[in-house]
Amino acid sequence: QAQLVVSGGGLAQAGGSLRLSCTASGRTLALNTMSWFRQAPGQERKFVAAVSRSGGTAEYADFVKGRFTISRDSAKNTMYLEMNSLKPEDTAVYYCSSTLLQISQPAIRNWKIYGSWGQGAQVTVSS
Protein backbone atom coordinates (compact mmCIF):
# COMPACT_ATOMS: atom_id res chain seq x y z
CA GLN A 1 0.00 0.00 0.00
CA ALA A 2 1.33 3.42 -0.91
CA GLN A 3 2.27 5.86 1.80
CA LEU A 4 1.18 9.42 1.18
CA VAL A 5 3.18 12.34 2.52
CA VAL A 6 1.74 15.84 2.44
CA SER A 7 3.99 18.88 2.47
CA GLY A 8 3.41 22.59 2.18
CA GLY A 9 0.59 24.52 3.73
CA GLY A 10 1.12 26.87 6.64
CA LEU A 11 -0.14 30.36 7.33
CA ALA A 12 -1.36 32.87 4.77
CA GLN A 13 -3.30 36.09 4.76
CA ALA A 14 -6.65 36.34 3.07
CA GLY A 15 -6.09 36.80 -0.64
CA GLY A 16 -2.75 35.04 -0.48
CA SER A 17 -1.52 31.75 -1.91
CA LEU A 18 -0.18 28.45 -0.70
CA ARG A 19 0.84 25.20 -2.35
CA LEU A 20 0.41 21.65 -1.13
CA SER A 21 2.19 18.56 -2.39
CA CYS A 22 1.26 14.93 -1.88
CA THR A 23 3.95 12.38 -2.67
CA ALA A 24 3.35 8.66 -2.77
CA SER A 25 5.98 6.11 -1.91
CA GLY A 26 5.85 2.35 -1.86
CA ARG A 27 4.04 1.91 -5.13
CA THR A 28 3.03 3.92 -8.13
CA LEU A 29 -0.32 5.67 -8.13
CA ALA A 30 -0.28 6.21 -11.87
CA LEU A 31 -3.50 4.21 -12.23
CA ASN A 32 -5.30 6.07 -9.48
CA THR A 33 -7.49 9.11 -9.33
CA MET A 34 -5.91 11.33 -6.70
CA SER A 35 -7.87 13.65 -4.48
CA TRP A 36 -7.63 16.39 -1.89
CA PHE A 37 -10.01 16.70 1.02
CA ARG A 38 -10.07 19.08 3.95
CA GLN A 39 -11.40 18.98 7.46
CA ALA A 40 -12.07 21.93 9.71
CA PRO A 41 -12.51 21.45 13.46
CA GLY A 42 -15.86 19.90 14.30
CA GLN A 43 -16.70 19.31 10.66
CA GLU A 44 -16.77 16.30 8.41
CA ARG A 45 -14.00 15.79 5.88
CA LYS A 46 -14.97 17.52 2.63
CA PHE A 47 -13.98 16.94 -0.96
CA VAL A 48 -11.83 19.71 -2.41
CA ALA A 49 -10.49 18.48 -5.75
CA ALA A 50 -9.51 15.41 -7.73
CA VAL A 51 -7.29 14.76 -10.74
CA SER A 52 -7.58 11.92 -13.20
CA ARG A 53 -4.97 9.25 -13.86
CA SER A 54 -3.69 11.11 -16.89
CA GLY A 55 -3.81 14.49 -15.20
CA GLY A 56 -6.01 15.74 -18.01
CA THR A 57 -9.27 16.00 -16.07
CA ALA A 58 -9.95 17.72 -12.78
CA GLU A 59 -12.96 18.04 -10.55
CA TYR A 60 -13.45 20.75 -7.94
CA ALA A 61 -15.79 21.51 -5.11
CA ASP A 62 -17.84 24.59 -5.86
CA PHE A 63 -16.28 26.49 -2.97
CA VAL A 64 -12.78 26.33 -4.51
CA LYS A 65 -13.56 26.58 -8.23
CA GLY A 66 -11.61 29.33 -9.88
CA ARG A 67 -9.24 29.65 -6.91
CA PHE A 68 -7.57 26.25 -6.51
CA THR A 69 -5.77 24.21 -9.15
CA ILE A 70 -4.98 20.53 -8.84
CA SER A 71 -2.29 18.83 -10.87
CA ARG A 72 -0.07 15.79 -10.81
CA ASP A 73 3.35 14.69 -11.95
CA SER A 74 3.12 10.96 -12.45
CA ALA A 75 6.85 10.63 -13.01
CA LYS A 76 7.37 11.98 -9.49
CA ASN A 77 4.33 10.18 -8.07
CA THR A 78 3.25 13.56 -6.74
CA MET A 79 0.07 15.60 -6.75
CA TYR A 80 -0.20 19.33 -6.11
CA LEU A 81 -2.80 21.81 -4.98
CA GLU A 82 -2.20 25.44 -5.82
CA MET A 83 -4.40 27.57 -3.60
CA ASN A 84 -4.94 31.19 -4.58
CA SER A 85 -7.26 33.94 -3.35
CA LEU A 86 -7.37 32.18 -0.01
CA LYS A 87 -10.20 32.92 2.39
CA PRO A 88 -10.40 32.44 6.16
CA GLU A 89 -12.97 29.70 5.55
CA ASP A 90 -10.27 27.71 3.73
CA THR A 91 -8.65 27.12 7.10
CA ALA A 92 -8.53 23.37 7.67
CA VAL A 93 -6.30 20.33 7.68
CA TYR A 94 -5.83 19.20 4.10
CA TYR A 95 -5.49 15.51 3.28
CA CYS A 96 -4.66 13.60 0.14
CA SER A 97 -5.72 10.17 -0.95
CA SER A 98 -6.24 8.05 -4.02
CA THR A 99 -8.78 5.67 -5.46
CA LEU A 100 -9.03 3.26 -8.33
CA LEU A 101 -12.41 4.74 -9.24
CA GLN A 102 -12.42 6.89 -12.34
CA ILE A 103 -12.79 10.60 -11.86
CA SER A 104 -16.20 10.50 -13.56
CA GLN A 105 -17.63 8.51 -10.65
CA PRO A 106 -19.57 10.74 -8.21
CA ALA A 107 -18.36 8.56 -5.36
CA ILE A 108 -14.87 10.06 -5.57
CA ARG A 109 -16.31 13.04 -3.66
CA ASN A 110 -17.13 10.82 -0.68
CA TRP A 111 -14.23 10.56 1.78
CA LYS A 112 -15.56 7.26 3.08
CA ILE A 113 -14.57 5.33 -0.05
CA TYR A 114 -10.88 6.11 0.39
CA GLY A 115 -8.74 3.55 2.15
CA SER A 116 -5.64 5.45 3.20
CA TRP A 117 -4.65 9.04 3.79
CA GLY A 118 -1.61 11.20 4.04
CA GLN A 119 -0.89 12.72 7.44
CA GLY A 120 -2.54 16.03 6.57
CA ALA A 121 -1.23 19.58 6.44
CA GLN A 122 -2.59 22.54 8.34
CA VAL A 123 -3.63 25.53 6.27
CA THR A 124 -4.52 28.64 8.24
CA VAL A 125 -5.80 31.77 6.54
CA SER A 126 -6.00 34.94 8.57
CA SER A 127 -8.38 37.78 7.77
Accessible surface in RSA format (square Angstrom, percent):
REM  Atomic radii and reference values for relative SASA: ProtOr
REM  Chains: A
REM  Algorithm: Lee & Richards
REM  Probe-radius: 1.40
REM  Slices: 20
REM RES _ NUM      All-atoms   Total-Side   Main-Chain    Non-polar    All polar
REM                ABS   REL    ABS   REL    ABS   REL    ABS   REL    ABS   REL
RES GLN A   1   161.95  90.6 100.30  73.3  61.65 146.8  42.16  89.7 119.79  90.9
RES ALA A   2     9.04   8.3   3.46   5.3   5.58  12.7   3.46   4.9   5.58  14.8
RES GLN A   3   129.34  72.3 125.49  91.7   3.86   9.2  35.83  76.3  93.52  70.9
RES LEU A   4    13.94   7.8   2.63   1.9  11.31  28.4   2.63   1.8  11.31  30.4
RES VAL A   5    82.13  54.0  80.62  73.0   1.51   3.6  80.62  70.0   1.51   4.1
RES VAL A   6     6.62   4.4   0.00   0.0   6.62  16.0   0.00   0.0   6.62  18.0
RES SER A   7    60.80  51.4  55.14  73.6   5.66  13.0  42.76  91.1  18.04  25.3
RES GLY A   8    53.20  65.6   0.00   N/A  53.20  65.6  26.46  72.6  26.74  59.9
RES GLY A   9    18.64  23.0   0.00   N/A  18.64  23.0   0.14   0.4  18.51  41.4
RES GLY A  10    34.17  42.1   0.00   N/A  34.17  42.1  32.98  90.5   1.19   2.7
RES LEU A  11   128.26  71.4 101.14  72.4  27.12  68.2 101.14  71.0  27.12  73.0
RES ALA A  12    12.52  11.5   4.60   7.1   7.92  18.0  12.52  17.6   0.00   0.0
RES GLN A  13   138.12  77.2 134.17  98.1   3.95   9.4  36.53  77.8 101.58  77.0
RES ALA A  14    50.70  46.6  27.58  42.6  23.12  52.6  28.04  39.5  22.65  60.0
RES GLY A  15    56.59  69.8   0.00   N/A  56.59  69.8  30.05  82.5  26.54  59.4
RES GLY A  16    25.04  30.9   0.00   N/A  25.04  30.9  24.40  67.0   0.64   1.4
RES SER A  17    67.55  57.1  45.50  60.7  22.05  50.8  28.91  61.6  38.64  54.1
RES LEU A  18    31.80  17.7  24.51  17.5   7.29  18.3  31.50  22.1   0.30   0.8
RES ARG A  19   121.21  50.9 109.93  56.0  11.29  26.9  35.98  49.2  85.23  51.7
RES LEU A  20     0.00   0.0   0.00   0.0   0.00   0.0   0.00   0.0   0.00   0.0
RES SER A  21    20.35  17.2  20.25  27.0   0.10   0.2   6.87  14.6  13.48  18.9
RES CYS A  22     0.00   0.0   0.00   0.0   0.00   0.0   0.00   0.0   0.00   0.0
RES THR A  23    57.33  40.8  56.65  57.4   0.69   1.6  41.72  56.0  15.62  23.6
RES ALA A  24     6.18   5.7   0.05   0.1   6.13  14.0   0.05   0.1   6.13  16.2
RES SER A  25    56.11  47.4  50.43  67.3   5.67  13.1  46.05  98.1  10.06  14.1
RES GLY A  26    78.68  97.0   0.00   N/A  78.68  97.0  34.87  95.7  43.81  98.1
RES ARG A  27   108.09  45.4  95.09  48.5  12.99  30.9  55.99  76.5  52.10  31.6
RES THR A  28    83.01  59.0  73.56  74.6   9.45  22.5  68.05  91.4  14.95  22.6
RES LEU A  29     1.41   0.8   1.40   1.0   0.00   0.0   1.41   1.0   0.00   0.0
RES ALA A  30    38.90  35.8  32.92  50.8   5.98  13.6  33.46  47.1   5.44  14.4
RES LEU A  31   125.78  70.0 125.10  89.5   0.68   1.7 125.10  87.9   0.68   1.8
RES ASN A  32     4.65   3.2   4.65   4.5   0.00   0.0   0.00   0.0   4.65   4.5
RES THR A  33     0.00   0.0   0.00   0.0   0.00   0.0   0.00   0.0   0.00   0.0
RES MET A  34     2.38   1.2   2.38   1.6   0.00   0.0   0.04   0.0   2.34   3.1
RES SER A  35     0.00   0.0   0.00   0.0   0.00   0.0   0.00   0.0   0.00   0.0
RES TRP A  36     0.00   0.0   0.00   0.0   0.00   0.0   0.00   0.0   0.00   0.0
RES PHE A  37     0.27   0.1   0.27   0.2   0.00   0.0   0.27   0.2   0.00   0.0
RES ARG A  38    22.15   9.3  21.77  11.1   0.39   0.9   2.25   3.1  19.90  12.1
RES GLN A  39    57.52  32.2  53.75  39.3   3.78   9.0  10.30  21.9  47.22  35.8
RES ALA A  40    21.02  19.3  17.88  27.6   3.15   7.2  18.29  25.8   2.73   7.2
RES PRO A  41   126.62  92.3  98.18  89.5  28.43 103.4 110.72  91.4  15.90  98.8
RES GLY A  42    93.80 115.7   0.00   N/A  93.80 115.7  45.84 125.8  47.96 107.4
RES GLN A  43    89.84  50.2  77.64  56.7  12.20  29.0  28.91  61.5  60.93  46.2
RES GLU A  44   108.00  62.0  93.72  70.9  14.27  34.0  35.83  69.3  72.17  58.9
RES ARG A  45    42.30  17.8  36.74  18.7   5.56  13.2   2.16   2.9  40.14  24.3
RES LYS A  46    96.61  47.1  92.84  57.0   3.77   9.0  51.78  46.6  44.83  47.7
RES PHE A  47    13.95   7.0   8.06   5.0   5.89  15.3   8.06   4.9   5.89  16.9
RES VAL A  48     0.00   0.0   0.00   0.0   0.00   0.0   0.00   0.0   0.00   0.0
RES ALA A  49     0.00   0.0   0.00   0.0   0.00   0.0   0.00   0.0   0.00   0.0
RES ALA A  50     0.00   0.0   0.00   0.0   0.00   0.0   0.00   0.0   0.00   0.0
RES VAL A  51     1.07   0.7   1.07   1.0   0.00   0.0   1.07   0.9   0.00   0.0
RES SER A  52    12.99  11.0  12.99  17.3   0.00   0.0  12.78  27.2   0.21   0.3
RES ARG A  53    88.02  37.0  82.28  41.9   5.74  13.7  30.95  42.3  57.07  34.6
RES SER A  54   102.60  86.7  60.39  80.6  42.22  97.3  57.97 123.4  44.64  62.5
RES GLY A  55    33.71  41.6   0.00   N/A  33.71  41.6   7.38  20.3  26.33  59.0
RES GLY A  56    68.45  84.4   0.00   N/A  68.45  84.4  34.35  94.3  34.10  76.4
RES THR A  57    63.73  45.3  59.74  60.6   3.99   9.5  31.86  42.8  31.87  48.2
RES ALA A  58    40.56  37.3  17.60  27.2  22.96  52.2  17.60  24.8  22.96  60.8
RES GLU A  59    58.06  33.3  56.19  42.5   1.87   4.5   6.71  13.0  51.35  41.9
RES TYR A  60    39.24  18.3  37.54  21.4   1.70   4.4  31.14  23.4   8.10  10.0
RES ALA A  61     7.28   6.7   6.25   9.6   1.03   2.3   7.28  10.2   0.00   0.0
RES ASP A  62   118.33  82.9  98.02  97.6  20.31  48.0  37.21  87.6  81.12  80.9
RES PHE A  63    81.58  40.8  65.27  40.4  16.31  42.4  77.15  46.8   4.43  12.7
RES VAL A  64     0.02   0.0   0.00   0.0   0.02   0.0   0.02   0.0   0.00   0.0
RES LYS A  65   120.85  59.0 102.17  62.7  18.68  44.5  56.73  51.1  64.13  68.3
RES GLY A  66    87.93 108.4   0.00   N/A  87.93 108.4  44.05 120.9  43.89  98.3
RES ARG A  67    28.95  12.2  24.53  12.5   4.42  10.5  22.85  31.2   6.10   3.7
RES PHE A  68     5.59   2.8   0.00   0.0   5.59  14.5   0.00   0.0   5.59  16.0
RES THR A  69    71.32  50.7  71.21  72.2   0.12   0.3  44.01  59.1  27.32  41.3
RES ILE A  70     9.32   5.3   0.00   0.0   9.32  22.5   0.00   0.0   9.32  25.3
RES SER A  71    46.72  39.5  43.80  58.4   2.92   6.7  35.27  75.1  11.45  16.0
RES ARG A  72    33.07  13.9   6.47   3.3  26.60  63.3   2.73   3.7  30.34  18.4
RES ASP A  73    43.87  30.7  40.39  40.2   3.48   8.2  14.29  33.6  29.58  29.5
RES SER A  74    54.35  45.9  35.46  47.3  18.89  43.5  31.81  67.7  22.55  31.6
RES ALA A  75   105.00  96.5  56.84  87.7  48.17 109.6  69.74  98.2  35.26  93.4
RES LYS A  76   133.89  65.3 117.54  72.1  16.35  38.9  73.19  65.9  60.70  64.7
RES ASN A  77    27.87  19.2  25.14  24.3   2.73   6.6  15.61  37.6  12.26  11.8
RES THR A  78    10.74   7.6   8.92   9.0   1.82   4.3   3.99   5.4   6.74  10.2
RES MET A  79     0.00   0.0   0.00   0.0   0.00   0.0   0.00   0.0   0.00   0.0
RES TYR A  80    30.75  14.4  30.75  17.5   0.00   0.0  16.84  12.7  13.91  17.1
RES LEU A  81     0.00   0.0   0.00   0.0   0.00   0.0   0.00   0.0   0.00   0.0
RES GLU A  82    62.11  35.7  62.11  47.0   0.00   0.0  24.44  47.3  37.66  30.8
RES MET A  83     0.05   0.0   0.00   0.0   0.05   0.1   0.00   0.0   0.05   0.1
RES ASN A  84    62.94  43.4  62.94  60.8   0.00   0.0  16.73  40.3  46.21  44.7
RES SER A  85    59.50  50.3  54.31  72.5   5.20  12.0  19.00  40.5  40.50  56.7
RES LEU A  86     2.56   1.4   0.00   0.0   2.56   6.4   0.00   0.0   2.56   6.9
RES LYS A  87    87.11  42.5  86.66  53.2   0.45   1.1  40.10  36.1  47.01  50.1
RES PRO A  88    54.45  39.7  47.48  43.3   6.97  25.3  47.80  39.5   6.65  41.3
RES GLU A  89   118.24  67.9  95.01  71.9  23.24  55.3  60.59 117.2  57.65  47.1
RES ASP A  90     0.22   0.2   0.22   0.2   0.00   0.0   0.00   0.0   0.22   0.2
RES THR A  91    39.90  28.4  35.14  35.6   4.76  11.3  33.29  44.7   6.61  10.0
RES ALA A  92     2.16   2.0   0.89   1.4   1.28   2.9   2.16   3.0   0.00   0.0
RES VAL A  93    41.02  27.0  41.02  37.1   0.00   0.0  41.02  35.6   0.00   0.0
RES TYR A  94     0.00   0.0   0.00   0.0   0.00   0.0   0.00   0.0   0.00   0.0
RES TYR A  95    36.53  17.1  36.53  20.8   0.00   0.0   9.08   6.8  27.45  33.8
RES CYS A  96     0.00   0.0   0.00   0.0   0.00   0.0   0.00   0.0   0.00   0.0
RES SER A  97     0.39   0.3   0.39   0.5   0.00   0.0   0.00   0.0   0.39   0.5
RES SER A  98    19.56  16.5   8.44  11.3  11.12  25.6   0.00   0.0  19.56  27.4
RES THR A  99    13.38   9.5   7.60   7.7   5.78  13.8   7.02   9.4   6.36   9.6
RES LEU A 100   120.60  67.2 109.42  78.3  11.18  28.1 109.69  77.0  10.91  29.4
RES LEU A 101    66.95  37.3  64.14  45.9   2.82   7.1  66.65  46.8   0.30   0.8
RES GLN A 102   105.62  59.1 102.90  75.2   2.72   6.5  16.46  35.0  89.16  67.6
RES ILE A 103    20.41  11.6  15.28  11.4   5.13  12.4  15.28  11.0   5.13  13.9
RES SER A 104    85.77  72.5  55.85  74.5  29.93  68.9  52.76 112.3  33.02  46.3
RES GLN A 105    82.14  45.9  81.35  59.5   0.79   1.9   3.66   7.8  78.48  59.5
RES PRO A 106   112.07  81.7  98.48  89.8  13.59  49.4 105.93  87.5   6.14  38.2
RES ALA A 107    40.72  37.4  31.80  49.1   8.92  20.3  39.39  55.5   1.33   3.5
RES ILE A 108     1.72   1.0   1.72   1.3   0.00   0.0   1.72   1.2   0.00   0.0
RES ARG A 109    98.23  41.2  84.82  43.2  13.41  31.9  38.80  53.0  59.43  36.0
RES ASN A 110    65.72  45.3  60.16  58.1   5.57  13.4  19.98  48.1  45.75  44.2
RES TRP A 111    80.60  32.3  80.05  38.7   0.55   1.3  79.22  42.2   1.37   2.2
RES LYS A 112   134.31  65.5 106.15  65.1  28.17  67.1  56.56  50.9  77.75  82.8
RES ILE A 113    67.62  38.5  37.34  27.8  30.28  73.0  44.53  32.1  23.10  62.7
RES TYR A 114    13.55   6.3   0.00   0.0  13.55  35.2   0.89   0.7  12.66  15.6
RES GLY A 115    70.85  87.4   0.00   N/A  70.85  87.4  35.52  97.5  35.34  79.1
RES SER A 116    34.54  29.2  30.15  40.2   4.40  10.1  21.09  44.9  13.45  18.8
RES TRP A 117    65.63  26.3  37.19  18.0  28.44  66.8  28.24  15.1  37.39  60.7
RES GLY A 118     4.44   5.5   0.00   N/A   4.44   5.5   0.37   1.0   4.07   9.1
RES GLN A 119   113.51  63.5  79.48  58.1  34.03  81.0  70.88 150.9  42.63  32.3
RES GLY A 120    11.86  14.6   0.00   N/A  11.86  14.6   0.28   0.8  11.57  25.9
RES ALA A 121    11.81  10.9   5.50   8.5   6.32  14.4  11.81  16.6   0.00   0.0
RES GLN A 122    89.78  50.2  79.35  58.0  10.42  24.8  49.66 105.7  40.12  30.4
RES VAL A 123     0.00   0.0   0.00   0.0   0.00   0.0   0.00   0.0   0.00   0.0
RES THR A 124    48.83  34.7  48.83  49.5   0.00   0.0  38.28  51.4  10.55  15.9
RES VAL A 125     6.93   4.6   0.00   0.0   6.93  16.7   0.00   0.0   6.93  18.8
RES SER A 126    46.04  38.9  39.35  52.5   6.69  15.4  38.58  82.2   7.46  10.5
RES SER A 127   128.96 109.0  69.07  92.2  59.89 138.0  54.89 116.9  74.07 103.8
END  Absolute sums over single chains surface
CHAIN  1 A     6311.8       4696.0       1615.8       3411.1       2900.8
END  Absolute sums over all chains
TOTAL          6311.8       4696.0       1615.8       3411.1       2900.8
